[in-house]
Amino acid sequence: MNQKLVIAHMPVNGRDRIVTALFENNKAAEFYISDPDEESLINNIYVGHVSKVIKEAGGAFVRFADKTEGFLPLGRSKNAIYKNKKNTDEIKAEDELLVLVETDALKTKLHGLTAEIKLTGKYLVITTGFTGFNYSKKLSKEEKERLSEELSKFETEYGFIVRTQSRDADIKDVIREAQKLSERLSDIVRYGVSRPAGTCLYSSDEIWGEKLKQIKSDCLEAIVTDDINVYDMLMKSDTIPDGDREKIKFYDDQMVSLYRLNNMEAILDSATQKKVWLKSGGSLIIEQTEAFVCIDVNTSKNIKKNRADELFLEINIEAACEVLRQIRLRQLSGTILIDFINMNEKSSYEELLETVREIVKRDPSEVNVIDITKLGIMEMTRKKRGKSLKEQLA
């Protein structure tokens, strides 16, 4: 699979924005909009001050980052790193502790916080709260055993989650990253417990930096940007192997802008439409509500009854591929319900379910395909990593 990352200036709603698009085999797979004048706080680490704890609400209100307030669920405060020495792990008002921002504030919701401090690398995620190594569910048993044999020799006071990217990596590079992340997290903790509340201990990468950690070197075709500051940061990034730096291109053609060259306006327009057409003549209706995402698969009417089930399976599989692309493209998360076309054969539903479970392995977010109900509705959940495309535009 060939992957290309494009980072370009583009007018959105009358304002200049930075748009990051990940293309897979020349088709848009992910799309992000950011304001050059605004910074997302997701994955930033701060020293927070607990203003109050409301057990009935199941969490604590914590001030951080220039008195910005966030909500820390009690279940996410276990094994917290406190500035003040405590005889109990119970969080109380006036406590000061290290917090990581999991979600940005949205409408009436505050920033979502966790006391589980973690850093993400290309092959590993290091985290407080446990020690040893856990492995991505997407790694096979053989891959886990191979990596475990080497990584078990690495001693650390923190826990590591071994990412899918590590399956094809040189084990020396994985261990080198483990050492680097361990040293960085140790520095953050040591520095953090001596700093005043509101101090930012770590600023996360821009969205394009996060995407680079997900791209395998042998799949990377090119990284193209028309922003000179982004280009300079890319050239200095330690996420990109030295051998891949020649793939970084600065685009300065004055005749055609980079976003027009890559048809990014049309991609954004398509990704915000309620209706998506399929090549077979069928269509998807995508509804994003506060409670869940609902996707309805429709078929054209010219179906021959003598092979209806066979055709419905073909359309459902085509729809499944497009549904999962749209979920990534629009950054949909939470509970997702997909109403596929009804089929008669149980084997058809089993094939559809297996197809979906295979496709979601390509998604860098955590996706759990639960089952298909008796009404033919597929249930799945997808972990929220940031604002959806709709929320970014709002």
Solvent accessible surface area in square Angstrom, and as a share of the most:
residue,aa,sasa,rsa
1,M,110,0.49
2,N,86,0.44
3,Q,13,0.06
4,K,51,0.22
5,L,0,0.00
6,V,1,0.00
7,I,0,0.00
8,A,0,0.00
9,H,57,0.25
10,M,2,0.01
11,P,71,0.45
12,V,6,0.03
13,N,109,0.56
14,G,79,0.76
15,R,110,0.40
16,D,79,0.41
17,R,29,0.11
18,I,20,0.10
19,V,0,0.00
20,T,1,0.00
21,A,0,0.00
22,L,4,0.02
23,F,15,0.06
24,E,22,0.10
25,N,92,0.47
26,N,136,0.70
27,K,104,0.44
28,A,7,0.05
29,A,5,0.04
30,E,2,0.01
31,F,0,0.00
32,Y,34,0.13
33,I,13,0.06
34,S,40,0.26
35,D,14,0.07
36,P,72,0.45
37,D,128,0.66
38,E,121,0.54
39,E,119,0.53
40,S,66,0.42
41,L,32,0.16
42,I,28,0.14
43,N,45,0.23
44,N,4,0.02
45,I,0,0.00
46,Y,9,0.03
47,V,0,0.00
48,G,0,0.00
49,H,28,0.12
50,V,0,0.00
51,S,31,0.20
52,K,104,0.44
53,V,39,0.23
54,I,60,0.30
55,K,134,0.57
56,E,160,0.72
57,A,59,0.46
58,G,31,0.30
59,G,0,0.00
60,A,0,0.00
61,F,39,0.16
62,V,0,0.00
63,R,94,0.34
64,F,2,0.01
65,A,14,0.11
66,D,140,0.73
67,K,173,0.73
68,T,46,0.27
69,E,54,0.24
70,G,0,0.00
71,F,54,0.23
72,L,0,0.00
73,P,46,0.29
74,L,57,0.28
75,G,54,0.52
76,R,91,0.33
77,S,7,0.04
78,K,141,0.60
79,N,86,0.44
80,A,15,0.11
81,I,32,0.16
82,Y,32,0.12
83,K,58,0.25
84,N,62,0.32
85,K,204,0.87
86,K,55,0.23
87,N,168,0.86
88,T,63,0.37
89,D,71,0.37
90,E,80,0.36
91,I,7,0.04
92,K,103,0.44
93,A,51,0.40
94,E,118,0.53
95,D,8,0.04
96,E,43,0.19
97,L,0,0.00
98,L,0,0.00
99,V,0,0.00
100,L,1,0.00
101,V,0,0.00
102,E,46,0.21
103,T,38,0.22
104,D,28,0.15
105,A,39,0.30
106,L,41,0.20
107,K,167,0.71
108,T,136,0.79
109,K,143,0.60
110,L,69,0.34
111,H,22,0.10
112,G,18,0.18
113,L,1,0.01
114,T,0,0.00
115,A,0,0.00
116,E,58,0.26
117,I,0,0.00
118,K,45,0.19
119,L,3,0.02
120,T,39,0.23
121,G,7,0.06
122,K,23,0.10
123,Y,35,0.13
124,L,0,0.00
125,V,19,0.11
126,I,0,0.00
127,T,1,0.00
128,T,9,0.05
129,G,45,0.43
130,F,68,0.28
131,T,91,0.53
132,G,29,0.27
133,F,40,0.17
134,N,78,0.40
135,Y,49,0.19
136,S,21,0.13
137,K,180,0.76
138,K,55,0.23
139,L,6,0.03
140,S,48,0.31
141,K,144,0.61
142,E,121,0.54
143,E,40,0.18
144,K,64,0.27
145,E,97,0.44
146,R,104,0.38
147,L,0,0.00
148,S,43,0.28
149,E,119,0.53
150,E,56,0.25
151,L,0,0.00
152,S,80,0.52
153,K,145,0.62
154,F,31,0.13
155,E,161,0.72
156,T,33,0.19
157,E,121,0.54
158,Y,18,0.07
159,G,0,0.00
160,F,0,0.00
161,I,63,0.32
162,V,0,0.00
163,R,40,0.15
164,T,31,0.18
165,Q,26,0.11
166,S,0,0.00
167,R,74,0.27
168,D,93,0.48
169,A,17,0.13
170,D,78,0.41
171,I,38,0.19
172,K,138,0.58
173,D,51,0.26
174,V,0,0.00
175,I,58,0.29
176,R,146,0.53
177,E,26,0.12
178,A,0,0.00
179,Q,82,0.37
180,K,79,0.34
181,L,8,0.04
182,S,16,0.11
183,E,94,0.42
184,R,92,0.33
185,L,0,0.00
186,S,24,0.15
187,D,71,0.37
188,I,12,0.06
189,V,28,0.16
190,R,153,0.56
191,Y,108,0.41
192,G,0,0.00
193,V,58,0.33
194,S,78,0.51
195,R,88,0.32
196,P,79,0.50
197,A,41,0.32
198,G,29,0.27
199,T,27,0.16
200,C,56,0.34
201,L,23,0.11
202,Y,40,0.15
203,S,64,0.42
204,S,26,0.17
205,D,62,0.32
206,E,96,0.43
207,I,52,0.26
208,W,20,0.07
209,G,5,0.05
210,E,35,0.16
211,K,9,0.04
212,L,6,0.03
213,K,13,0.06
214,Q,35,0.15
215,I,4,0.02
216,K,65,0.28
217,S,45,0.29
218,D,120,0.62
219,C,16,0.10
220,L,15,0.07
221,E,90,0.40
222,A,14,0.11
223,I,0,0.00
224,V,21,0.12
225,T,0,0.00
226,D,39,0.20
227,D,20,0.10
228,I,92,0.47
229,N,100,0.51
230,V,10,0.06
231,Y,53,0.20
232,D,62,0.32
233,M,90,0.40
234,L,0,0.00
235,M,70,0.31
236,K,166,0.70
237,S,22,0.14
238,D,101,0.52
239,T,26,0.15
240,I,5,0.03
241,P,61,0.38
242,D,116,0.60
243,G,58,0.56
244,D,11,0.06
245,R,52,0.19
246,E,128,0.58
247,K,47,0.20
248,I,9,0.05
249,K,105,0.45
250,F,76,0.32
251,Y,39,0.15
252,D,93,0.48
253,D,70,0.36
254,Q,166,0.74
255,M,173,0.77
256,V,66,0.38
257,S,41,0.27
258,L,2,0.01
259,Y,19,0.07
260,R,144,0.52
261,L,107,0.53
262,N,21,0.11
263,N,93,0.48
264,M,0,0.00
265,E,76,0.34
266,A,48,0.37
267,I,25,0.13
268,L,21,0.11
269,D,81,0.42
270,S,50,0.32
271,A,3,0.02
272,T,60,0.35
273,Q,84,0.37
274,K,110,0.46
275,K,92,0.39
276,V,16,0.09
277,W,166,0.58
278,L,15,0.07
279,K,199,0.84
280,S,57,0.37
281,G,33,0.31
282,G,2,0.02
283,S,6,0.04
284,L,0,0.00
285,I,39,0.20
286,I,10,0.05
287,E,69,0.31
288,Q,51,0.23
289,T,70,0.41
290,E,152,0.68
291,A,81,0.63
292,F,77,0.32
293,V,5,0.03
294,C,48,0.28
295,I,0,0.00
296,D,46,0.24
297,V,6,0.04
298,N,57,0.29
299,T,46,0.27
300,S,34,0.22
301,K,203,0.86
302,N,127,0.65
303,I,39,0.20
304,K,140,0.59
305,K,190,0.81
306,N,137,0.70
307,R,89,0.32
308,A,22,0.17
309,D,28,0.14
310,E,94,0.42
311,L,32,0.16
312,F,39,0.16
313,L,27,0.14
314,E,89,0.40
315,I,10,0.05
316,N,0,0.00
317,I,45,0.23
318,E,49,0.22
319,A,0,0.00
320,A,1,0.01
321,C,63,0.38
322,E,23,0.10
323,V,0,0.00
324,L,14,0.07
325,R,56,0.21
326,Q,1,0.00
327,I,3,0.02
328,R,21,0.07
329,L,3,0.02
330,R,18,0.07
331,Q,16,0.07
332,L,2,0.01
333,S,24,0.16
334,G,37,0.36
335,T,58,0.34
336,I,0,0.00
337,L,44,0.22
338,I,1,0.01
339,D,50,0.26
340,F,5,0.02
341,I,20,0.10
342,N,102,0.52
343,M,14,0.06
344,N,138,0.71
345,E,96,0.43
346,K,154,0.65
347,S,73,0.47
348,S,8,0.05
349,Y,44,0.17
350,E,95,0.42
351,E,86,0.38
352,L,0,0.00
353,L,25,0.13
354,E,106,0.48
355,T,32,0.18
356,V,1,0.00
357,R,93,0.34
358,E,91,0.41
359,I,19,0.10
360,V,16,0.09
361,K,108,0.46
362,R,152,0.55
363,D,9,0.04
364,P,39,0.24
365,S,5,0.03
366,E,100,0.45
367,V,26,0.15
368,N,83,0.43
369,V,14,0.08
370,I,83,0.42
371,D,71,0.37
372,I,27,0.14
373,T,51,0.30
374,K,212,0.90
375,L,140,0.70
376,G,3,0.03
377,I,47,0.24
378,M,0,0.00
379,E,56,0.25
380,M,1,0.00
381,T,49,0.28
382,R,18,0.07
383,K,99,0.42
384,K,80,0.34
385,R,131,0.48
386,G,19,0.18
387,K,68,0.29
388,S,4,0.02
389,L,2,0.01
390,K,118,0.50
391,E,37,0.17
392,Q,31,0.14
393,L,41,0.20
394,A,114,0.88
